C-alpha cells in the first residue's frame, strides 16, 4: 500500500478517486482542506476552486483531475424551507458564490441545515447532507449544477487538485497515478464504490448511482475554460498557475 499524505475532501464525490488508490488521505471539509495545505500538514490535496484561487501565490493546480459537474449535480441544492430569507451551510464557497452571482441573492451562513429549513425560506445544502435530503424527498427550488449549466453553459468546477510550491515531483506522480488507477477501476466497475457510499451515507444505491453519473473528474480544455469563466463570474482574480502545459 502506498502511504502518502494527501488531503481528500470528506464528501462522497471523492470516493471514486480514493477507494482503490491505496493512499492514506487526510479527510477534510472544504474549509479545512486549504488550511491543511497552508499549514504544511501535506503538500498535495483537493481544495475548492475558490480557495485555490485565493492562494495562488503559494499553490499550483494539477490540471489532470478535478471534481466538477456539467449539469445537475444532486449534491448542491437550494432546498425549500418554512421561513423567509436565504441561507447556506458554512462549508460551501463555490456553490454559494454561484447562487449569489447568478441569482443576486444574499445567503446567511448557518451550520445546521435541518434547523435552518425551519427558519429560512430556502437553504443551500451541499455534499452528503444534500444527498440525504434528496433521498428523503425534501422539496427543493433548484440544483446549482443545473442552474450553472443553463446560465453559463460550461462545467461548474467545485474542487481542484493543488500542490504547494515545495511539492516533491516523485511523490506527486505517485499520488496522481494512484488516483487515476482508482478512477479507472471505478469506471470499469462502479458498483463496489456505489455500495460502499450508499451504506456509509444511509441512502439508496440508485441515488448514488445517479450521483456518480453526474460527477466528473477528468480535466480537458473545456474544464479549463470552465475554471476561467467561473473565476471571472465570481470576481476572483485569476492568477492560477497550472503544472504542465495547460494555461
N, C-alpha and C positions, 0 to 999 in steps of 0.2 A: 504493500500500500504506500502510495506517495503521501508524505506528511508535509504539506505546505501550509503556511499561514496565509489565508486569504479571507477576505470579508465577503460573505454572501448575504443577500437580503433575506430576511426571515420568512418572506411570504411564499405562497405556493408556486408562484410563477417561476421561482428559481430551482425548483426540484428537478426538472429535466436536465439542467446544467450540471447538477452535482450528484444525482442519485448513483450513477455508475462511475464517478470520477476517481474514487479512491483518495480524494482530498479530505482534509480535516478542517473545514472552514469555520470561521467565527460567524455565528448567526447574529444579525444586527437589524435594527429598524432602519428606515430610510434616514432619519436624522442622526442615528448613531453611526452609520456606516462611514460618513465622511469624517467624523471625529476620530474614529479608529485609525484611519489613514493619516490624518494630520498629526495625530499624537505619536505616530511611529510604531503602533502595535503591529502593523504589517505594511508592506509597500504595494500590495495588489488588492483590488477589491471592486465590487459593484456599488455604484453610488448613483443617486438620482441625477439626471442631466443638469438640473438647476444647480446642485451643489458642485458638480464638476466644473461648470462654467464660472461659478463664483470663486473657484480656487484654481483657475487656470495657470496661475503663476507658479504653482508647485506640483501640478499634475499633468500627465499626458493621458490621452484617451487611446485605448487599443481598438482600432476600427475593424474588429472581426466579429465580436459577439456583443449584442445589446439586448435589452428587454423592451419590446415595443408592440404596438398593435397597429393594424391597418384597417380599422373599422371597429365595430362593437367589441368591447373588451371584457364585459361582465363584472370584473373586479373593481370597477370605479364608476359608481353611480350616484346620482343625486336622488336620494330616497325621499318619498313624501312623508312629512311629519304632521303633527296635530296642532302645532302652534303657529307662530308667524316669524318671518325673517329667515335668513340662511346661515348655515354653519358648516364647518368642515372639520374632520378629525385632524389632530395635530401632526400626524406623521405624513401628511401629504404636502408636497410642494409643487410637483409637475401638474397633477390633476387640478389642484386648487387654482393654480395660475391659469390653466387652460379655461376653467369655468369663469374666473374673474375677467379674463381678457375677451373671451368670446361672447359672454352674456352681460358683462358690465355690472355684475352684482358684487356686493360685499359679503364676505364669509367670516363669521365669528369662529375662532378656533376653540374646539372643545376636545375633551378626552374620551368621554363615554358616549358612543354613538346611539346606544339604545335609549339612554336617558334624554339625549338631545332630540330624538324623534318626538318626544312628548312636549318639548319646549319650543321647537322651531317648525317652520312650515316645510323646510327641506334641509336635508343633511347630506353632505358629500362624504361617503364612506368608501374606503379603498381596501384592497388586499383580502385577507382571509375573512374578516368580519363582513365585508361586502358579499363574498361568496356564500357565507352562512345566511345572510339576509335574503339573497336571491333564492337559495334553496328552500328557505322557509316561506317564500312567497310575499315578502314585503313589497308594497307598491313603490314604484319609482317614477321619477319625472323624466330623466334622461340618462343615457350611458355616455360617459365622457369620450370614450374612443369613437363612438358613432358620431357624436357631435363634431369632433375634430375632423373626422374624415369628410363629413358633409360640408363643413365650413372652409377647411384648409386643403383637403384633397391629398394629403401626404401622411405618412406614418406619424403616430404620436409616440415619441421615444420617452420611456419612463426612466430607464437606468442605463448607464454605460459602464464598460469595464475600464477602470483607471489604474494608473500606477504613479507612484511618487517619483520625483526626479532621480532618486538614488536607487532605483529598482535594479535588480540583478537580471540580466538578459537570459541567462540559462534557466533561472527559476521561473521567469515569466513564460518562456517557451514550454516548460514542463507543465505549468498550470494551464496554459491555453490548450495544449494538446490533450490534457486530461479532460477539460471541459468539452472540447469538441468531440472527443471519444464518447463521453456520456451523452451528449446531444444526439450523436449518430445512433447509438444503441437505443435511445428513447424513440427516435424516429422509426427505427426498424420494428420495434415492438413497444408501444406506449403503455400497454395495459398494466404491467407491474407498477409503473410510476403513478398511473391513474388510481390503482387500487390503494397504494400507499397514501397518496394525497387525500383521497376521499375518506379513508379511515382516520387519518390524522385530524382532518377538519370536521368530521362527522356530517358529511354531506353526501349526496348521491354521486355515484360514479359517472352517470350520464352528464351531470353538470360539469364535472371536472374534465370529462372527455370534450365537451363543448368549449370549455375554457382553454384547454391546451391547444385546441384548433384555432383559437383567437389570438393567442400569444405568439409572437415571432421573436427570433433570436439572431438570425444570420444577417450581417450588415452588408449592404451593397450601396451603390451610388445613390439610389433613391432614398435610402435611410439617411445617408449623409446630407442629402438635400433637405430631408425632414428635420434633421437636427438644426441646420442653419436657419430654416424658416421658423422653427419653434422658438429659438432664442430671439429671433427678430420680433416675433409677435409678443413674446414675453418682455421685451425691452431690456434684455440682458446682453451686455457687451460680449460679443462672440470672439473670445481670444483663445479658444480651444486649440490645443496642439495634438495632432494625431500621429501616432507612431506609424512608420512606413510611408507609403506613397499616397495616402488619402488626405487631402487638404480641404 
